[in-house]
Amino acid sequence: MTKPEITYGDFEKLDLRVATVVSARPHPNADKLMLLEIDVGERRKQIVAGIRQHYLPEQLVGRQIIVVNNLQEVVLRGEESQGMLLAATDGDQIVLVQPERPCPPGSVVK
């Protein structure tokens, strides 16, 4: 599915950052969701991600991921989500987008 083109100005609105996963646990009210505490440099945040069927919590702790840092906060099944991780789909698998090498948490992705 091809999505409509966006302008560079639209892209500039995204605040993409490197984040380090500090903790991960299954969402208590959803079988497909995981709660991640992430370090984005200037602060820690919680994000809710639909990756529970693809990753165990212990596989995520310490891993670096790329997140949309300025996504409007929402409550998903009773838990606050303060961003969104980036992932690719490979058939029925989810693959996390991550930096090629370790970067300081909060590093800007552009």
C-alpha positions as CSV (number, residue, x, y, z in Angstrom):
1,M,0.0,0.0,0.0
2,T,1.5,3.3,-1.1
3,K,0.7,6.3,1.1
4,P,0.5,9.9,-0.2
5,E,3.6,11.9,-0.6
6,I,4.5,14.3,2.2
7,T,6.6,17.4,2.1
8,Y,10.0,17.8,3.7
9,G,8.2,20.2,6.1
10,D,5.9,17.3,7.2
11,F,8.9,15.1,7.7
12,E,10.7,17.8,9.8
13,K,7.8,17.6,12.3
14,L,8.9,14.1,13.3
15,D,11.3,14.0,16.3
16,L,13.0,10.6,15.7
17,R,15.4,9.6,18.5
18,V,17.6,6.7,19.6
19,A,16.2,5.2,22.8
20,T,17.5,2.6,25.1
21,V,15.0,0.1,26.6
22,V,15.3,0.3,30.4
23,S,12.6,-2.2,31.2
24,A,9.9,-4.3,29.4
25,R,6.9,-6.1,30.7
26,P,3.7,-7.5,29.2
27,H,0.7,-5.2,29.2
28,P,-1.7,-6.5,31.9
29,N,-4.8,-5.9,29.8
30,A,-3.7,-6.9,26.2
31,D,-2.2,-10.1,24.8
32,K,-0.4,-8.3,21.9
33,L,1.0,-5.3,23.8
34,M,4.2,-4.7,25.7
35,L,5.0,-1.9,28.0
36,L,8.5,-0.4,27.5
37,E,10.3,2.1,29.7
38,I,12.8,3.9,27.5
39,D,15.6,6.4,28.0
40,V,15.5,9.1,25.3
41,G,18.3,11.1,26.8
42,E,16.7,14.0,28.5
43,R,14.1,11.8,30.3
44,R,12.5,8.4,30.5
45,K,9.2,7.6,28.9
46,Q,6.7,4.7,28.7
47,I,5.6,3.4,25.3
48,V,3.1,0.7,24.5
49,A,4.1,-1.4,21.6
50,G,2.4,-4.3,19.7
51,I,5.4,-6.6,19.8
52,R,4.5,-9.0,22.6
53,Q,4.1,-12.0,20.3
54,H,7.5,-11.4,18.7
55,Y,9.8,-10.5,21.6
56,L,10.3,-11.5,25.2
57,P,10.9,-8.7,27.8
58,E,14.4,-10.0,28.4
59,Q,15.2,-9.7,24.7
60,L,14.4,-6.0,24.8
61,V,16.1,-4.7,27.9
62,G,19.3,-2.8,27.0
63,R,18.5,-2.8,23.3
64,Q,18.5,0.4,21.4
65,I,15.5,1.3,19.2
66,I,14.3,4.2,17.1
67,V,11.2,6.1,18.4
68,V,8.9,8.9,17.4
69,N,9.6,11.0,20.4
70,N,7.0,13.7,19.8
71,L,3.9,11.6,19.1
72,Q,0.9,12.8,21.0
73,E,0.4,10.9,24.2
74,V,-2.4,8.3,24.3
75,V,-3.8,5.8,26.8
76,L,-4.0,2.3,25.3
77,R,-5.9,-0.2,27.4
78,G,-5.4,1.8,30.5
79,E,-1.6,2.5,30.1
80,E,-0.1,5.7,28.9
81,S,2.0,5.6,25.7
82,Q,4.4,8.6,25.2
83,G,5.8,7.7,21.8
84,M,6.1,5.0,19.2
85,L,8.8,2.6,18.3
86,L,9.7,2.0,14.6
87,A,9.5,-1.5,13.3
88,A,9.3,-3.3,9.9
89,T,7.1,-6.2,9.0
90,D,8.7,-9.2,7.3
91,G,5.7,-11.4,6.5
92,D,4.1,-12.2,9.8
93,Q,7.3,-11.1,11.8
94,I,8.0,-7.8,13.4
95,V,11.6,-6.5,13.1
96,L,12.7,-3.6,15.3
97,V,14.5,-0.6,13.7
98,Q,17.7,0.0,15.5
99,P,21.0,1.9,15.1
100,E,23.9,0.2,13.4
101,R,26.1,0.7,16.4
102,P,25.4,2.0,20.0
103,C,24.5,5.7,20.2
104,P,23.9,7.9,23.2
105,P,20.2,7.8,24.1
106,G,18.4,10.8,22.7
107,S,20.6,11.0,19.6
108,V,18.6,12.6,16.7
109,V,17.7,10.4,13.7
110,K,17.5,12.4,10.5
